[in-house]
Amino acid sequence: MKSVILSLMEKKSSFVNIASMVFQISKKELLYIFTIKQFLTKCY
């Protein structure tokens, strides 16, 4: 029973890691898009 709980916890932690990685990537992309928009509005 303990091993099942441990494996579930490991799976959960890996899922959280993946989710945080995806969130970081999306945050960077949002920042990138935002800076491009500001750059374009300054130029035109």
C-alpha positions, 0 to 999 in steps of 0.5 A, a space after each residue: 500500500 505504501 508503494 502505491 501511495 509513493 508512486 502516486 506522489 511521484 506521478 503527481 510531482 512529475 505532473 506538477 513539474 510538467 505543468 510548471 514547465 508549460 506555464 513558464 513557456 507560455 509566460 515567456 511567449 506571452 511576454 514575447 508577444 507583448 514586447 513585440 506588440 509594444 515595439 510595433 505600436 512604437 514604430 507605427 
